[in-house]
Amino acid sequence: MTRPKPFVLLATRAEDVPADEEYALFLRFTGLEERDLIRIRMEAGPLPDLDLDALSGIFVGGGPFNASDPVEKKSPVQRRVEAEFTRLLDEVVARDFPFLGACYGIGTLGSHQRAVIDRTYSEPISVVPVSLTDAGADEPLLAGFPRTFDAFVGHKEAVSLLPASAVLLASSPTCPVQMFRVGRNVYATQFHPELDLDGMQTRVHAYAGYGYFGADELDLTLAAVRRTPVTHPPRLLRTFVERHAR
């Protein structure tokens, strides 16, 4: 039997420990083997040409970049990565090619679609209740999800206004855009479907000095992510693979 075409994970984390754990978690929750999930660390060098005809789909993980930062404050690496995402998303959106971006992915896709991205709806590292819209309740990728579920979040910026090209699928009390879709196959989430508790705790320690919480708030932040079990979001990744492997 012919093996399905691989998926790609586009990553931007420069720190090896959280970067490696992110890849491991994507493997675990997608059910893919390493040969079926090609990791490209975009912060390490230019994005190679991707032949979408040779792939089943694209994942984007979280990362340290903020799309809403002033251009003059963006590093050369960030500017390169953003330009590469723009070129890639031109083709992805035009072809309605399977794409699922988590956290930083919502910044890349949102920017491409000219959403308003700013710091109005930032959320501290924590667990929040995410509620499906009516469109989300009918969304095949979210089949079997309850109308409200808990998810890990932690972001300095968020989409505050979606363009007409996007369909809102989920929101939270403190962040109105937690998930949206463009076309039929292009998705982005603000919450982290790729994280379990261990992975979230690794992120907390790895990014303790990055402005997500105060220097004296480490224990409080760890307590916030342990507050309630998070079980539903990882199903997104497996369902995405099941729907798009070809």
N, C-alpha and C positions, 0 to 999 in steps of 0.2 A: 504494500500500500504506500502511496506517495506521502511523504512527510509534509505537514503544513508548512507554509512559509513562516519564517521567524518574525517575531516582534522586535522592536527596538525600544530601549529605555534611554532617553536623553537626560543626562544628569549634569548638575552644575555645582555640586558641593566640592570644595577644595580640600576639606578635612577627610582623611582616609577612613577613620573609624565610622562616622555617620554615613559616609558615601558607600562603604562596603556593606554596612548594615541595611541601608536603603535597598541596595540591589538584592541582598538576601531576602528581604521582606517582599519585594516584588516577585521574586521567584516563588516564594512560599505561597503567597496569596493568589497568584495567577495560576499556579500549578505547572508552570513551565520549567523546563530544564535549561541549563546555561546555554546550550547551543541553540535554544529556541527563543532566548531573550538576549539580544545583543546590547551590551551597555556601551554607550559613548559618553565620555566625560568631556563635555563641551568646554569646561573651564580650562582644560589641559591643552587644548589645541583646536585648530579650525575644524568645523564640522565637515566630514567627508560628504561627497555627493551621495544622496540616498535615492536608490531606484525604488520608487513606491510599488512598482509592479512586482518586485521581488520580496515584498514584505506583506505581512498580514495586518499590521497596525503599529501605532506609535504611542508610547507612554512618555510623559514628562514628570519627573519627580520634583520635590521641593528644592529650594535653594536660597542663597543669601541676597540675591539681587531684588531691588524694588523698582518696578517700572516707572513709578511716579517720582523718583528722585530727579532733581534737575540734571540736565545733560552734563553740566560742568563738574558735577560730583560723581558721575559714573566713571568707573575705571575703564581703561582700554579693553580689558577682557569683557566687561559687561556690555560695552557698546558693540563689540564684535558679536557676542552671543545674541544680542537683541537683533542685530542685522541679519544674522543667520536664521533666527526664528522667523523673521518677517518673510524672508525668501521661501522658507520651507512651508509656512502657513499659506502663502499665496497658492501653492500647488495643492496642499491638503484641503483647504476650503473649496477651491475650485472643483476638485474631484470628489469632494465629500468623503475623503479617505479616513478610515477609522483612526481616531486620535483621542487620547484621554490624558489631560494635564491636571496634575494635583498641586494645589497651592501655587507654586510659581507658574504652573501651567495656566492658571486663571489670569495671571498677569500677562503672559505672552499672548494667549488667545484673545483676552479682553482688549489689549492694546491693538492687536491686529484688526479687531472689529470696531475700533474707535469707541469702546466703552469709556466712561469716565472712571478713572482709577485714582484714588487719593487716600488720605489717612482718616477719613471720616468714620469708617467702620472697622478700624483695627480691633483685633481681639487678643487678649493675653493668652499665653500658653495655658490651655485648660481643656475641659470637656464641656461641650455645649449641646443643647437639644436642637436638632436640625429637623425642620418640618418640610414635607413635600407639598408643592403646589398641586393644583388639579392636573396640570400637565405632567408633573413629576409622578403622580400616582398612576398615570397612564403610560409612563415611560418604560419600555421593555427592559432597559438596563437596570431599572430599579424594581423589577418584578419581585414580589415577596417581601419588600421592605415595609415596615409599619409606617403610618403617616408621620410619626415623629420618632426619631432615633438619636442616640448619643454619638458624638464624633469628636475626635481630637482636632483642635485648632491652635493657631499661634501665628499671627501675621501682623505686620505693621501697616499694610495697605490692603485695600479691597476695592471691588467694583461698587461704585455708588450709583451708577446709572448704566443700564444695558441699552444697546442699540436695538433697533427694530429687527435686525437680523438674528437676534438671540431669543431663545425660549427659556424663561426662568423655570427651573425644576425644583429648587430647594432654597430655603432661607433659614436664618436663625434669629432669635430676638435682638441680637446685637449686631447682626450682619445680614442685610437683606438679600445678598446674592451669595449663596453657598454652592450653587451648582447651576450651570446653564448648558444649553445645546445650540449648536449652529448646524443647519442642515439636518440630516438624519443620523450622522455618525461621528460628529466632532463635539467633544465634551470637555468641560473643565469643572473642577471642584475647588472650592476654597478650603474645605476640610481635608484631612489626610486619610484617604482610604487605604493607604499602604502601611499604616502604623499599627502596632500593638503596644501594650504598655511598656514592655522592655525597650522597644524602639523609640518611643516618646521620651522615656527617661534618658536614653542615650543622647537624644537631641537637646534635652534640657541642659545636660552637663556640657555638651560640646559647644553650645551657643550661649553660655552663661554671660559672656562679655560682649554680646552683640546688641544689647539694648532692648531685648524682649522683656526683661524684668530687671529690677534693681539688684545691686550687688548683695544686698542683705535679704533677698527674697527667694533664694534657691529652695529652701525647705518648703516655703509656702507654695511655690510653683510645682514642686514634686507632689505635694499633697493635693493640688488641684487636678493633676492628671490621674491621680489614683482615686478620685472622688467616687467614680461610678464605672462599672465595666463598660467597655466599648466593644461591641460584637458585630454589628451589621455592616459598617462601611467596607471592610475588606472584600465582601461578596461582590462589590462592583468590579473588582479586577478580574475575578474568575468569570463572571458573566460576560465581561467585555471580550475576554479571550474566547469563550464558548461561542459568542455571536459572530466573531470576526476571523477566527482561524480559517485559513483557506489554502 
